[in-house]
Amino acid sequence: MTLVGSKWTTFRAFSQEVANLILIGLGKQRIKDTVDLRIGGGANYPSDADARSEYLSSLITRSQLSSERVSVVFERYGTKIEQ
């Protein structure tokens, strides 16, 4: 099975399906799941609207960019915006 060119969430879901099939074939049980693991720009993502607002305010202050620009880049890259 091959998957080319997708988002991480799609790749992860596809990988889980393939791993499940392999585990069934081996007669093994899954011992680790990554469904709730935040990766990439989702790592340390603000958990609610207040935390998001505080995070964006901090980014605006540190970057000296407009709130509009920070919001656009944040929506695109999540917490990878820090890099």
Helices and strands as residue ranges (DSSP letters): H 8-26, G 40-42, H 49-63, H 67-77, G 78-82
